[in-house]
Amino acid sequence: MQKPQQRATLADVARLAGVSAKTVSRVYDGSTNVSPDTRRRIEEAAARLSFRPNLLARDLRHGGVSSAVGFVLGDLTNPFYFQVAAGMERELAQHGLTMVLTATEDDPAEEERVAGTLLAQRVRALVLVPIAQDQSYLESERRLGTPVVTIDRPAHNLLADSVVLDNREGTAEAVRALTRIGHRRVAFVCSPADLYTHAERLAGYREALREVGVTDTSAWERLDDAGGRSTEAAVLDVFDQPDPPTAIVTGNNRASAALVRALGPARDDLAYLGFDDFDLADALGFSVVAYDTREIGRAAARRVLERLADPQGAPVHVRIPTHLVPRGSGERPPR
């Protein structure tokens, strides 16, 4: 990575726009007492310099440097992110840093705005769950020395550290557990494969079936794009065929819940495994692919700390291992 550049100041914007620093300040304070032409020149100068107005007090107690790390997560209703945040917060606190949390609600259009709001508050680093297809808007911040770490999936068009699950191998191992006891017609229900995590899980599913000579899995794959009732419909649909699957792997905890709702919790004629542990899975005897969710957050925090110490190092990609938790549902041989 290149040596961090100097961050543009309000005075730099004023100089490039050919106005006074006070005029630039008025624009960012929301004043209407600036002509449209002057405002346009200031905004163009700011864009050229990748200038972001500082929304915090000018003089922070730590020598003008914030102690906060921004965390942009996805869906606020997903408990996965809160476990990640808990692990991250604890690790950062041990090093005198705090965490500021916000969310995109899985809306790609919101990502840049939400991330920009945190960066305007001069956070020390940004941890992001990417949902948009392009994170190049963060390149100027990275060059300025602001660490950027992505969670759950890698960034697009940005050199950044990442912390992801071993999605492919975790799913492959779940399928292998089924094929070892004789299953060959194994279904897979998940969200669309254009999302990195689910594309990796789908690849792991196909890979494990190819290992036992099953090369065409199209009849047993179902992708859902909305969750809820549509996932239940996908589950029912995959079994509505002349030679239905004898086993099923669900691609996330929501698909697992949909499976239980669609087929009932007492299907002892079917083997099933789910990626992600979830509440009541143990009570239901639901076998899962599990992992240490808080370790994802701790690993992201460690990447932030190491990047603050070495901003010029090459990007580091951390892969969190998974493991099978057998509870009964995934250990049933085909009938």
N, C-alpha and C positions, 0 to 999 in steps of 0.2 A: 504494500500500500504506500501511497505517496505521503510525504511529510504534510501535516495539517496546514492549511492556509490560514491567514489572518482573517478573522470575522469582520465583515463590513460594519462600519459604524454609521450612526446618523449623520455625522460630519462628512463621511465618504459619499453618502447619498446626496447631501446638499451640494457638495463640490461637483459631482457629475451632473446634477440637474441644473446647476447654475443659480441656486437660490441660497438663502440663509438657512442655518441649522434650525432656527426658530420656526421658519416656514414649514420645514419638514416635520418638525414636532407638532405643529398645529394640525397637519394632515392626519397624523397618527393618533392625535387626541380627539379626532372626530369633528374638528372645527369646519364650519361651512364658509368661513371667511378666507377662502383660497380660490382663485380663479380656476375654471376647468382646465385651461391650458397648463397652468402651473402644476395642478394636481396630476395631470397626465404625465408631465415630464418627471415628476417625483416618483410616480409609480413605475415608469419605465426604467428609471435609474435604479430603483430598489430591486426590480426584477433582474436587471443585468448583474447586480452585485450579490444576488441571493440574500438580500437583507431581510431580516425578520425583526420587527419591533419587539423590544423587551417589555413584557407585560408585568414583570415583577418590579419591585422597588429597585432604584438604580444601584444602590449599594447594599448588597447582601452581606451578611455577617462573615461569610467565608470567602473574603477576598474577591467578591463579585462572582462567585460560582455557586450555583444552586446545589443543595444536597439531595435533590429529588431525582428519582428515576421514573420516567413515564412508562406505563404499561397499557398498550392499546389491545384489548381483548376483543373477542367476537360477540357471541350471544350471551347476554347477562343472565339468561335463565339456565344456562348450561353449567352444572356444578363442577364440571371438569376445570373450568377456568378459575374458579374460586380456590380449588385445591392447588393449582399452579401458583396463583397469587400468594397463597399462604406460605408456600415454600420459598418463593422469591423474597417476600417481605422479611421473613425471619433471617435469611442469609444476608440481605442488604443491611438490616438493622445492626447486625454484628460488626459492620464496618462503617457505622455512622451515617448511612444513607436511608432515605425514606422512599416510599413508593406512591406515585399518583396514578390512579386507575381510571380509565375511561373505556368506552366500547363503541364499536362500529355497528352493532346489531347485525353483523354479517352482511352489511350493505357496502359493496365495493365503492360506491360513489361517496361514502362517508369517510373512507379511510384517510385520504390525504388531508381533509379538513380537520379531522380529529387529531391526527399526528401533528399537523401544523400548529394547532392550538397548544399542544404540550411543548413543542419546540420553541414557540414564542415565549413560553414561560421559562426558557433557558434550563430545561432539565439536563442533568449531567449525561444521561443516556436514554435511549428509547428501546423498549422491548415491544415487539409487535407480532400479532397473529395476522399474517397477510391474508387479505380476502380479495383485493384487487389483483389484476393480472400484470401490474407494472409498479414497481417501487422505485423507479429511477428518480422520482421527485425528492428522494432522501439523499441523493448522491452529493449534493452540495453540503449538506450537514455532515455527512461522513468525511468529506474532505476537510472540513473545519475541525475534525477531531471528535465529533459526537459519536460515541459508540452506538451502533444499531445491531440488535440481536433479534432474530425472528424465532418464533415458537410454533411448533406443530407442522410447519411447512417452510421450505426455503423461500427466500425473496426472489423476485424476477427483476432482471436488469439492475442488480445492485450487489456490490461486493459486501457481504454482511455475514457475521457469524450466525449459526442456526442451532437449535436444539429440537430434534424430532424423535418420534418413536420409531422403533424398528418395525414399521407397519407391515412390510412385505414378509419378513421372516416370521413375525408373530402370527399372521394369518396362515402362512404356509404350514406352520407347526400345528395349528388347529386342524387343518385339513388332513395332515399326515396322521394325527391322532385318530381320525375317522377312517382313513384308508387302511390303517394297520389292523383294524378290527373287521375289515371286509367291505366297507362302503365304497361305492364307485359313483353312484348317482347322488352327488352332493350339490345342493343348491347354495346360492350366495345372494343375499339381499343387502343392498347398501345404497347410499346416496350416489349421485352421478360421479362417473369416473373422471370428470374434468377437475375435481378437487384433488389436490395432491395426495392427501391421506388416503382417500378412498380409491384412487387410482393405484396406489401402492398395495393396498389390501387386496384389490381385485387381481393384481398381478401375482401376488403371493398365492391366492386361491388357485389360479390357473396353473401356476408353476407346480404346485404340489400334486394336482391331478394329472398333469403331464408325466410326472415321475412314475405313475402307475398305469400309463398308457391311455389315459382319457384326454383326448386332444380337442374335442368339440364340446364346450360347456355352455353354448349359447342358449340352449333350451332351459337351463337351470339358473341363469343370471337374471336378476331383476334390479333395476336402478330406479330409485325414487328421488324426486326433486322437491318434495314439499313436507315430508314428515307426516306424522299423525295418521289420519285415515288412509292416505294414499299408500303408506307403507304396509298397512294391514291388507289392503287390496293386492299389493304386490306379493305378499306372503301367500294369500289364498290362491292367487293366479298361478304361482309356480307349481302348486300341487294339483292344479286342475288340468292334468294331461294323462294320457294312457299309461305311461311308465313314470309315475311321480318319483321325486327324490326320496331316498331313504334317510337322508340327513340334510341339515341346513346349517350354514354359518352366517351369522348376521354381522354386518360391517360396523355397527356401533351400538351404543346402549339404547338409543331410541328405536332402532330396528329390533333389538331384543325385546323391548317392551311391546312393540307392535306384534311380534311373533306370539307372545303370551296372550295378548288380547284377541288375536285372530284365531288361534288354535286351542287356547286354554292351557293351563299349567300342568295338566296331567296326561300329556300325550306320551305314553310309555312305548308306543309303536314307532317313535321317531327319535333320532339322535339329533341334538342341536348344541351348538357352541356359539358364543357371542364375543365379539371384540369389544372390550371395555367391561369392567365390573360395574355393578349398579346396585342400588338399595334393594333388598329382599332377594337378590340373586341366590344367596346361600339358603334362604328359607324355601325357595322354589327348586332347589337342587339344580340350578342353571350353571353349567360349566362355562368358563370364560377365559379369554386371554386378558390377563391383568398386567399392571405395571405400577410403579411408584409415581403417582401424579405429582406429589410435592417435589420429588427429585427433579422433575422437569423445570420447575420454578427455581430450585436451588442451582441447577446447572446453568440456567440462563443468567442468574445473578453472578455466578462465578465468571461467566464469559464477560459480563459487564465490567467486573472488577479487573480482570486480566486485560481487557481492551483499554481501560483507563490507564493502566500501567504501561501498555505497549500498543499505542494507537496505530503503529505502522506494520504490525505483523500481518501475515497472510490470514485470510478468513479461516475460521475453525468450525467444523460441523460435528456436533455431538449427537450420537444416536443412543437413545435410552432403550435398554433391553426390555423384553416382555417375557411372561411366563404363563404356562397353562395352570388353571385352577380347576381340577376335576371335581365335580359335585354330583355326578350321576347322569345328567342329561346327555353328555358327550361320550359316554362309555357304553352305549347300547349298540350291539351288533345289528346288522340288517336282518329283517325277518323275511 
